[in-house]
Amino acid sequence: MSTPSLSTKLAPPARPIASADGPIRAVTFDLWATLIEGHQRGSAARDVVRSNALTHALHRNGSLVDHQRVQEVMSLEATRWERVWRERWVTLRNPERVAWMLQQLELPALSAALTADVCRAFDESLWEAPPEPNPGAREALQSLKNMGVELAVISDTSYSTGKMLRKLLERYHLLEFFDCLTFSDEVGISKPNAEMFLATLRALRVGPAFAVHVGDNPFTDVFGANEAGLRSVAFGSPCDEATWNVEALSELPALLKPLVAARLSPLSR
């Protein structure tokens, strides 16, 4: 299946942004802890895969660094990554992360080939206890698709890239539902930056007033969507700033159906 990527040229907005909320034409989704399980399950096993990969590459490069020391530096880097994400609204890519770890270990840079090997292992660590879809995800997507709305994913990425996360969605037969997928490693910014949402909607040719975003994070999902002019659905834990709150994805179709126009009108596109 081919879906638009925001690393390619986007179409311009089809019309001016409406000043009032209109019927819902598009629903965008967060990925982690919304459509799929959160990072927690399997995270320890994935950490081991990544630290083993870096230790092995260092040994191949002639640096016999203790594995425990590598794990310590990776933990420091994870804290740094989250701080940059929170403060700058960007997610550092794997090559940048590896370079910083080597600086902390006071070691020379790896060759391009070894760096690529490490980054590939980081990316593929997703398959160590891969996260599964949250209950009701496929059914909710199918119902919304049957209503005629455009569907998209807007997700920040960490060690696993957008390319790998597409494969995960394909594994669970969820990729087929989406008209666009936006990943932070591919566009160079992350939620709650409004452009993550607006660029996705431009690709869908739907204005913010006709879109709603679903996600679990009050800051990146609810605040980000609201700032971009979308309506928001907080998934899991209630959020006062959200337009709506749901405890289960199975609630979405009934919630949104009255707000979805029966027929797509050119004037609302």
C-alpha positions as a printed Julia matrix, in Angstrom:
269×3 Matrix{Float64}:
   0.0    0.0    0.0
   1.3    3.48  -0.85
   0.56   6.32   1.53
   1.65   9.97   1.32
   4.88  10.8    3.13
   5.59  14.28   4.45
   9.22  13.89   3.5
   7.97  14.52  -0.04
   6.45  17.7   -1.47
   3.02  18.49  -0.09
   0.02  19.79  -1.94
  -1.04  23.34  -0.96
  -4.15  23.82   1.18
  -7.29  23.39  -0.9
  -9.12  26.29   0.74
  -8.75  28.91   3.49
  -8.98  27.64   7.04
 -12.55  27.94   8.31
 -13.17  30.09  11.37
 -15.68  27.71  12.94
 -15.72  23.98  13.49
 -17.25  22.11  10.61
 -18.24  18.5   10.04
 -15.41  16.06  10.62
 -13.58  15.13   7.43
 -10.4   13.7    8.96
  -9.35  11.89  12.12
  -5.68  11.77  13.03
  -4.21   9.38  15.57
  -1.24   9.23  17.85
   0.49   5.86  17.62
   2.26   4.83  20.84
  -0.11   4.23  23.78
  -3.07   5.06  21.54
  -3.34   2.79  18.51
  -0.66   0.46  19.89
   0.62  -0.34  23.36
   2.91   2.08  25.12
   6.69   1.77  25.31
   6.68   0.06  28.69
   6.02  -3.53  27.63
   9.22  -5.03  26.3
  11.26  -1.87  26.85
  13.85  -3.63  29.03
  14.4   -6.32  26.4
  14.75  -3.7   23.66
  17.26  -1.77  25.78
  19.42  -4.88  26.0
  19.3   -5.41  22.23
  20.45  -1.83  21.65
  23.21  -1.83  24.26
  24.5   -5.16  22.95
  24.59  -3.77  19.42
  26.58  -0.7   20.44
  28.98  -2.71  22.62
  29.58  -5.17  19.79
  30.29  -2.36  17.32
  32.75  -0.74  19.72
  34.57  -4.03  20.19
  34.76  -4.48  16.41
  36.24  -0.98  16.29
  38.94  -1.94  18.81
  37.41  -0.28  21.88
  36.88  -2.89  24.6
  34.35  -0.92  26.59
  32.52  -2.61  29.46
  28.9   -3.39  28.6
  27.67  -1.92  31.87
  29.36   1.38  31.03
  27.64   1.4   27.65
  24.3    0.85  29.36
  24.98   3.76  31.73
  25.76   6.12  28.85
  22.68   4.97  26.94
  20.56   5.76  29.99
  22.07   9.25  30.15
  21.4    9.72  26.46
  17.76   8.68  26.88
  17.35  11.42  29.5
  19.0   13.92  27.16
  16.76  12.8   24.28
  13.62  13.39  26.33
  14.82  16.81  27.47
  15.47  17.89  23.88
  12.07  16.52  22.87
  10.29  18.43  25.63
  12.2   21.69  25.22
  12.79  21.92  21.46
   9.93  19.8   20.09
  12.23  17.66  17.97
  13.21  14.0   18.26
  16.91  13.32  17.79
  17.68  10.71  15.15
  19.75   7.6   15.79
  23.03   8.83  14.18
  22.96  11.9   16.44
  22.28   9.72  19.45
  25.14   7.34  18.68
  27.56  10.25  18.15
  26.66  11.74  21.54
  27.13   8.37  23.28
  30.6    8.02  21.79
  31.49  11.51  23.0
  30.46  10.56  26.53
  32.54   7.39  26.28
  35.44   9.53  25.02
  35.81   7.34  21.96
  36.41   8.23  18.3
  33.57   8.14  15.83
  32.67   4.82  14.28
  33.01   4.21  10.57
  29.97   4.92   8.43
  29.39   1.18   8.05
  29.53   0.46  11.79
  27.33   3.47  12.56
  24.79   2.18  10.05
  24.89  -1.25  11.7
  24.22   0.23  15.14
  21.43   2.47  13.88
  19.84  -0.48  12.1
  19.94  -2.52  15.32
  18.38   0.37  17.23
  15.65   0.65  14.62
  14.95  -3.09  14.49
  14.9   -3.46  18.28
  11.17  -2.81  17.88
  10.76  -6.49  17.03
  11.97  -7.53  20.48
   8.56  -7.91  22.17
   6.83  -5.69  19.58
   3.92  -3.6   20.86
   0.49  -4.89  19.92
  -2.58  -2.93  18.83
  -4.69  -1.61  21.66
  -8.12  -3.25  22.03
 -10.64  -1.99  19.51
  -8.09  -0.24  17.27
  -8.85  -2.08  14.06
 -12.61  -2.0   14.6
 -12.58   1.75  15.29
 -10.48   2.44  12.19
 -12.74   0.29  10.04
 -15.86   2.05  11.3
 -14.4    5.51  10.71
 -13.19   4.52   7.26
 -16.69   3.27   6.45
 -17.99   6.73   7.35
 -15.83   8.21   4.6
 -13.36  10.19   6.72
  -9.66  10.56   5.94
  -7.4    8.84   8.47
  -3.81   9.67   9.4
  -1.12   8.86  11.95
   0.86  11.68  13.59
   3.59  10.15  15.71
   6.84  11.06  17.39
   9.6    8.49  16.99
  12.45   7.39  19.23
  14.81   4.53  18.35
  12.41   2.98  15.84
  11.94   5.07  12.72
   8.81   5.86  10.78
   9.89   3.31   8.2
   9.95   0.58  10.84
   6.66   1.7   12.39
   4.99   1.44   8.99
   6.11  -2.19   8.93
   4.6   -2.69  12.38
   1.26  -1.27  11.23
   1.42  -3.44   8.14
   2.09  -6.52  10.31
  -1.18  -5.91  12.13
  -3.09  -5.02   8.92
  -3.63  -1.43  10.09
  -1.53   0.39   7.5
  -4.25  -0.04   4.89
  -6.58   2.32   6.74
  -4.37   5.4    6.56
  -4.28   8.09   3.9
  -1.19   9.76   5.38
   1.45   8.98   8.01
   3.59  11.67   9.62
   6.63  10.67  11.71
   8.9   13.08  13.51
  12.15  11.53  12.29
  11.04  12.13   8.7
   9.9   15.75   9.03
  12.44  17.04  11.57
   9.93  18.32  14.13
   7.71  16.65  16.7
   4.45  17.15  18.52
   3.2   19.46  19.97
   4.58  21.61  17.14
   1.47  22.72  15.26
   3.16  22.07  11.92
   3.07  18.31  12.61
  -0.71  18.55  12.5
  -1.06  21.22   9.81
   1.32  19.54   7.36
  -0.62  16.3    7.73
  -3.9   18.07   7.05
  -2.45  19.8    4.0
  -1.52  16.39   2.63
  -5.1   15.29   3.24
  -6.46  18.59   1.85
  -8.6   19.05   4.95
  -8.65  22.18   7.11
  -8.1   22.07  10.89
 -11.71  23.06  11.56
 -12.78  19.79   9.94
 -10.38  17.49  11.79
 -10.0   15.83  15.17
  -6.9   14.28  16.74
  -6.95  11.28  19.09
  -4.12  10.68  21.54
  -3.14   9.79  25.08
  -0.7   12.6   25.9
  -2.22  15.82  27.32
   0.74  17.9   26.13
   1.79  16.51  22.76
  -1.62  15.34  21.61
  -4.29  17.48  23.25
  -2.38  20.75  23.59
  -0.71  20.26  20.21
  -3.96  19.56  18.39
  -5.79  22.39  20.09
  -3.04  24.87  19.24
  -3.19  23.79  15.6
  -6.95  24.39  15.48
  -8.13  20.79  15.57
 -10.58  19.32  18.0
  -9.08  16.74  20.33
  -9.98  13.42  21.92
  -8.03  12.4   25.01
  -7.65   8.62  25.1
  -7.22   6.72  28.36
  -6.89   9.35  31.08
  -9.32  12.3   31.12
  -7.99  15.73  30.17
  -9.91  18.92  30.89
  -8.46  20.67  27.83
  -9.65  17.98  25.42
 -12.81  18.45  23.38
 -13.84  14.91  24.34
 -12.52  12.08  26.5
 -12.76   8.36  25.82
 -11.56   5.39  27.85
 -11.61   2.95  24.93
 -11.07   3.22  21.19
 -14.37   1.41  20.7
 -16.13   4.59  21.86
 -14.83   6.67  18.95
 -17.23   5.71  16.14
 -20.37   6.47  18.14
 -18.84   9.68  19.47
 -17.8   11.03  16.08
 -20.55   9.67  13.82
 -23.0   12.55  14.43
 -20.21  14.99  13.51
 -19.27  13.31  10.25
 -21.13  14.68   7.25
 -23.03  12.03   5.3
 -21.48  13.18   2.02
 -18.18  15.0    1.42
 -18.9   18.49   0.17
 -16.38  20.4   -1.98
 -17.15  23.52   0.04
 -15.94  21.87   3.24
 -12.75  20.57   1.65
